[in-house]
Amino acid sequence: MTDLRYPEWEKFYLDAVLETDDTKMLVRARHAEQAIHSRTQAIAGSIGLEEERLALEQAISEVRTLLFERLKSPPGTSGPSN
């Protein structure tokens, strides 16, 4: 794998996005959400990290879209909807 720009959370994000098994992807996506949230909290109020903040916002949006598209469930839920 290439060097990660944001190793605190990016590996979790990539693991979720690249996972082909929906069951495993769900677990990986939840780990990615947790890592992204933790990093967002860690850099809150820090100056000079605007680029990473934007990357975090984009990543969480993509993870939630991935969950919705692959599992047909709304963001924030944990299963297919009827």
Backbone as JSON, one array per atom type, in Angstrom:
{
  "sequence": "MTDLRYPEWEKFYLDAVLETDDTKMLVRARHAEQAIHSRTQAIAGSIGLEEERLALEQAISEVRTLLFERLKSPPGTSGPSN",
  "N": [[0.85, -1.18, 0.0], [0.41, 2.3, -0.6], [2.12, 5.16, 0.83], [0.39, 6.74, 3.43], [-1.33, 9.77, 3.7], [-2.72, 10.68, 5.9], [-2.36, 8.9, 8.37], [-3.67, 8.29, 10.8], [-6.36, 7.82, 10.4], [-6.89, 7.23, 7.74], [-6.25, 4.64, 6.74], [-8.25, 3.0, 7.81], [-10.45, 4.09, 6.49], [-9.8, 3.53, 3.77], [-9.74, 0.73, 3.89], [-12.46, 0.18, 4.29], [-13.66, 1.26, 1.97], [-12.48, -0.25, -0.05], [-13.26, -2.83, 0.47], [-14.89, -5.77, -0.61], [-16.74, -7.61, 0.28], [-19.89, -7.41, 1.63], [-20.67, -7.8, 4.33], [-18.23, -7.72, 5.75], [-17.48, -5.19, 4.92], [-19.33, -3.56, 6.23], [-18.49, -3.72, 8.93], [-15.9, -2.7, 8.64], [-16.51, -0.16, 7.7], [-17.77, 0.95, 9.92], [-15.61, 1.01, 11.69], [-14.04, 2.83, 10.3], [-15.68, 5.11, 10.46], [-15.53, 5.56, 13.23], [-12.76, 6.07, 13.55], [-12.46, 8.34, 11.95], [-14.17, 10.12, 13.26], [-12.87, 10.25, 15.77], [-10.43, 11.43, 15.04], [-11.34, 13.85, 14.02], [-12.31, 15.03, 16.36], [-9.9, 15.17, 17.75], [-8.44, 17.1, 16.37], [-9.93, 19.33, 16.58], [-10.32, 22.76, 16.82], [-7.65, 23.2, 16.28], [-5.14, 24.99, 14.55], [-4.33, 25.47, 11.13], [-4.9, 23.04, 9.94], [-6.74, 22.76, 7.92], [-6.86, 21.46, 5.44], [-6.78, 18.74, 6.13], [-9.13, 18.64, 7.63], [-11.05, 19.06, 5.63], [-10.58, 16.75, 4.13], [-11.36, 14.83, 6.0], [-14.1, 15.43, 6.25], [-14.96, 14.84, 3.65], [-14.3, 12.12, 3.54], [-15.94, 10.94, 5.58], [-18.43, 11.46, 4.51], [-18.28, 9.94, 2.17], [-18.02, 7.35, 3.24], [-20.5, 7.06, 4.49], [-22.18, 7.27, 2.26], [-21.32, 5.01, 0.9], [-22.2, 2.98, 2.66], [-24.96, 3.39, 2.43], [-25.42, 2.96, -0.34], [-24.36, 0.35, -0.82], [-25.62, -1.26, 1.08], [-28.14, -0.43, 1.08], [-29.22, 1.09, 3.13], [-30.2, 3.82, 5.19], [-27.88, 6.44, 6.12], [-26.39, 6.08, 9.32], [-27.86, 3.97, 10.21], [-28.06, 0.39, 10.73], [-28.59, -1.68, 8.89], [-30.24, -3.33, 6.1], [-32.98, -1.58, 4.63], [-36.55, -1.91, 4.54]],
  "CA": [[0.0, 0.0, 0.0], [1.19, 3.52, -0.66], [2.18, 5.93, 2.07], [-0.85, 7.44, 3.71], [-1.15, 11.16, 4.1], [-3.32, 10.82, 7.23], [-2.36, 7.51, 8.85], [-4.52, 8.09, 11.97], [-7.7, 7.39, 10.02], [-7.04, 6.93, 6.31], [-6.21, 3.2, 6.5], [-9.59, 2.49, 8.1], [-11.29, 4.56, 5.39], [-9.49, 2.75, 2.57], [-10.18, -0.65, 4.13], [-13.91, 0.13, 4.08], [-13.97, 1.56, 0.58], [-11.97, -1.3, -0.93], [-13.8, -4.14, 0.84], [-15.9, -6.25, -1.55], [-17.73, -8.38, 1.02], [-20.75, -6.44, 2.31], [-20.64, -7.99, 5.78], [-16.96, -7.18, 6.22], [-17.47, -3.75, 4.65], [-20.08, -2.9, 7.28], [-17.6, -3.62, 10.09], [-14.82, -1.77, 8.29], [-17.07, 1.19, 7.61], [-17.98, 1.42, 11.3], [-14.27, 1.34, 12.2], [-13.65, 4.07, 9.62], [-16.45, 6.2, 11.08], [-14.96, 5.81, 14.56], [-11.43, 6.68, 13.39], [-12.66, 9.69, 11.42], [-14.73, 10.92, 14.35], [-11.82, 10.48, 16.77], [-9.46, 12.4, 14.51], [-12.03, 15.14, 13.95], [-12.3, 15.56, 17.72], [-8.51, 15.45, 18.15], [-7.9, 18.32, 15.74], [-10.88, 20.44, 16.77], [-9.7, 23.98, 17.34], [-6.26, 23.34, 15.84], [-4.93, 25.91, 13.43], [-3.46, 24.99, 10.06], [-5.24, 21.68, 9.51], [-7.94, 22.88, 7.1], [-6.83, 20.44, 4.4], [-7.19, 17.48, 6.73], [-10.55, 18.75, 7.98], [-11.81, 18.82, 4.4], [-10.43, 15.33, 3.81], [-12.2, 14.1, 6.96], [-15.5, 15.65, 5.86], [-15.2, 14.08, 2.43], [-14.21, 10.69, 3.86], [-17.13, 10.49, 6.3], [-19.52, 11.5, 3.54], [-18.12, 8.79, 1.28], [-18.32, 6.13, 4.0], [-21.96, 6.99, 4.67], [-22.74, 6.96, 0.95], [-20.99, 3.6, 0.66], [-23.14, 2.19, 3.46], [-26.29, 3.53, 1.84], [-25.45, 2.34, -1.66], [-24.08, -1.09, -0.79], [-26.52, -1.98, 1.96], [-29.45, 0.18, 0.92], [-29.71, 1.55, 4.42], [-29.87, 5.22, 5.4], [-26.74, 6.69, 7.01], [-26.69, 6.05, 10.74], [-28.57, 2.74, 10.57], [-27.16, -0.75, 10.6], [-29.12, -2.81, 8.16], [-31.07, -2.99, 4.94], [-34.32, -1.11, 4.93], [-37.61, -2.63, 3.8]],
  "C": [[0.89, 1.24, 0.0], [1.22, 4.2, 0.7], [0.89, 6.72, 2.23], [-0.56, 8.85, 4.18], [-1.64, 11.39, 5.53], [-3.44, 9.43, 7.86], [-3.28, 7.25, 10.04], [-5.89, 7.53, 11.61], [-7.81, 6.87, 8.59], [-7.02, 5.43, 5.99], [-7.59, 2.58, 6.74], [-10.56, 2.85, 6.98], [-11.06, 3.72, 4.14], [-9.92, 1.3, 2.72], [-11.68, -0.79, 3.86], [-14.26, 0.29, 2.61], [-13.57, 0.41, -0.35], [-12.54, -2.69, -0.64], [-14.93, -4.54, -0.12], [-17.0, -7.06, -0.88], [-18.57, -7.43, 1.86], [-20.73, -6.58, 3.84], [-19.36, -7.42, 6.38], [-16.9, -5.67, 6.03], [-18.22, -3.0, 5.74], [-19.22, -2.7, 8.52], [-16.49, -2.61, 9.81], [-15.31, -0.32, 8.21], [-17.31, 1.77, 9.0], [-16.64, 1.8, 11.94], [-13.79, 2.66, 11.57], [-14.38, 5.26, 10.23], [-15.87, 6.56, 12.44], [-13.61, 6.53, 14.46], [-11.55, 8.12, 12.89], [-13.21, 10.6, 12.51], [-13.66, 11.25, 15.4], [-10.82, 11.53, 16.3], [-10.08, 13.79, 14.41], [-12.03, 15.81, 15.32], [-10.89, 15.97, 18.14], [-7.98, 16.76, 17.57], [-8.83, 19.51, 15.87], [-10.16, 21.62, 17.4], [-8.24, 24.17, 16.94], [-6.19, 24.24, 14.62], [-4.03, 25.23, 12.4], [-3.77, 23.59, 9.57], [-6.5, 21.66, 8.64], [-8.0, 21.79, 6.03], [-7.26, 19.08, 4.94], [-8.66, 17.51, 7.13], [-11.43, 18.48, 6.77], [-11.75, 17.36, 3.99], [-11.29, 14.47, 4.73], [-13.68, 14.23, 6.6], [-15.85, 14.83, 4.62], [-15.22, 12.58, 2.72], [-15.46, 10.2, 4.58], [-18.34, 10.5, 5.39], [-19.47, 10.29, 2.62], [-18.42, 7.47, 1.99], [-19.83, 5.99, 4.18], [-22.66, 6.7, 3.35], [-22.5, 5.5, 0.6], [-21.96, 2.69, 1.41], [-24.54, 2.22, 2.83], [-26.38, 2.76, 0.52], [-25.3, 0.82, -1.61], [-25.08, -1.86, 0.04], [-27.95, -1.47, 1.87], [-30.08, 0.56, 2.25], [-29.33, 3.02, 4.57], [-28.66, 5.38, 6.31], [-27.19, 6.7, 8.47], [-27.51, 4.84, 11.17], [-27.66, 1.56, 10.29], [-27.77, -1.93, 9.88], [-29.95, -2.38, 6.98], [-32.44, -2.53, 5.37], [-35.32, -1.89, 4.1], [-38.37, -1.7, 2.91]]
}
